[in-house]
Amino acid sequence: MDVTQPTLANFLQHLRTTNEPFILRRDAAPPQWSDEAWHRSNYDQNPELYALLAVMETIQPWQRVRILFQLLQRSRKGMSNEVRGTLERATNLLLAVLHPDQVLTVFLALRRVRANHKHTTKAILKYIFNHPQFEDMASCRRPTLMDCLEHALGKNVARACSKMLSEEATVNEAYLRRNVLRYVRNLQRVKFILPFLYQQGTHQTGNGQYQLAHRQYTEKFEQRQERPKTITATNRGDISATLVHLYRGGNSPDLQQALDGYVEEGARELPRFEGKLALVLDASASTRSYGEREYCALSQAVALQRVLEKRCANLQVQTVGGSGNPPMPEGNTDLATALLDVLESEPDVVAIATDGYENVYPGDLERVVESLPGAGIQTPVVFCHSKFTSSDDLTLRRPAQNLPQLEFWHQDDFEDVLLSLFLMANGKGASDCLREFLLEKLTKVEKEVAPWTTIN
Amino acid sequence: MDYHQLIPSKFDLSTYRFGMPQQSGTLTVLPVFGSNNDSRFVAPLSGLKLSQVRGYGNMELSNPAETGIAIAPLHMGYIQDRAQNHALCRSAFIAAGQKLMFEDACCVQAAQGGYLEGRDQWFFILPLPLREEALELRGKEDYSKLWDAISRLNEQFGLPNRGHLEQILSRKRAFLTQYQSRLELLPHQTGAVFFIGDKLAGVEIAPSAAYFQELWMPLVCFCYGVAAMYQEKDLEVNKPLVPFSASNLQELREQLNQSRLERQEQVRNWLAQTPAEQFAIEEEERFLSLRLQTVTGKNFAGQYVEEEGRLLYASLFAKPGYLN
């Protein structure tokens, strides 16, 4: 359960939390990125799964840049057509949603490391020639585009094509088609702009419009999640909102029926797990909270339980404190005993969903976790914080620093929580579950975003 | 566990049970369960109303219920925006339908104009370090009588040296209110024994679970929580993590239970090591067969309500000199 181990779960967490830039200096040095080895090894282990991670909304922007670079730098030799297809789709999505300057940085970095596989060339040429703001980009980033094109085509070929298109040289249709035109959608535009790039003494006329080309895609890509500015008890997802009403005493067949419907709907798009998951559900008195947050932490934890019930083949729930369905918040917080209870049944992974206040006794959970390897228990245990908002102060709510920590406050966070939990259960078909889930997600995102890079 | 010697009369306390201690930071709570869950008394938040403040230092409480006696919790106070916050120096009986003017209330916010409005609102219990002085000043009609003590307390926290209690209760509210989550009220709980570090800091007994439920947050957050927060501010929580030596799950469970028994024994020792007190007892008020008494000892003081030798309400607290 060492969070520094290079597991897929830890890599995913790294992609979500680390946003260091991908640096390409003006000298001839290759790009600098401190986690290069980690990206490389994950690509080596499973390039398809690696590429699919780019589909997740919650990964950091600079990590997407790294993934694009890795996908274009590395060879696809020996891969099946199916895997190549997935890598191609992930590349196209990334090219559309990343800032054009970041894409050009990746292209220049590919030149530095002399990566010129067929798929690399194809990606560079298709991106530049078919960019919605090609004219503007050509004007603003002329030297960069020349460098990228000359890397993709070869200097002599690029210049020869330019001359042919400007009719300074004899036109060889077959040559032009083989090298340039087969990547081009709008022939007239390229005929005009490519020679323009090589024209001496031209002044910049572009206004930087090309830098906005990705906006419409990123907005769609990122706005799939509801993130209210003012958080209330009832705008943290439909499941918890309905549970809050039930807790407040509004028990009615309508609410119960609605709850079942929301759980069904919410769980439908979440990953599945075929292994055995144990959930320690903290329903102690503190999970009731008070004021505007009353019942919120508990409702979201119960919402997590409900979707897990739908997506896990084998789920065991151990409630701490209160009882009932949903459990009423009551009693003290003895997380250590509950953890020992669920470990008896040898689950593949244990999740502790709690508000983080442990009072019987503080430090017991941490000490028990520390003792598990000695007691012959290797089961991964994950601490899942149920919060009211994303910015809750958890200073006094981290009773076991030696556990991997996940956080959730909105129903939209469940996807990340479930994926992380399932991936923690190493070797239990977790990567198959992740692949299946992310492939479905890619198809869905492609439909919603409709990136220009996929139109042939 | 035995705290009989701390209760300054020959009460029959055999009916009280103790729960498993809870601990968070420097504050430890031993839950108390009374078998006599007396429902004659209205709870302090839902039953007692602040009806008006008539001039500084005069605070009127009412018990609008048709039946049920109110015992005003010792050292309860109210905070409102744009009005001078007040607290009581003593407990009192308020019969159903009765209004009671406390002319010996104290302002806990120097140099703030305006009077508290009568309305439903949360109340606090005076922070533990102020309670000894507040109790001594009961009966004295001087609205500014607690300002010096509040100033000294603010100084301890590194806050501006002035008689404004809200500097602690409002500005530190986010931290203080966490105590009600860090330490959890249990079902049917009617009281609690509080420890700060290894010293007994207070014994709080209510006549019913419903009463104690409403008293819990003001007590744990604002009374004992403030004292614990002061201790915690310099506390370095960096104990080495020593795993159990268990080689299987069963052994681990046994060793965990053993360590918990040891901790309970430790709490028992804290209680046993509390010096026995010789209390001076002074009757304050009667209501039918109920008696409100003030007790003062070397290390502890407080008030309690009894009825023919049966303890109904108690708020006994450690004096600052004992805890420091």
Interface residues (C-beta under 8 A of the other chain):
Chain A: S284 A285 S286 S289 Y290 G321 E330 G331 N332 T333 A336 T337 L340 L343 E344 D355 Y357 N359 V360 Y361 P362 G363 D364 E366 R367 V368 E370 S371 L372 G374 A375 G376 I377 D393 L396 N402
Chain B: M20 P21 Q22 Q23 S24 G25 A174 T177 Q178 Q180 S181 R182 L183 E184 L185 L186 P187 M217 K239 L241 V242 P243 F244 S245 A246 S247 N248 L249 E251 L252 R253 Q255 L256 S259 R260 R263
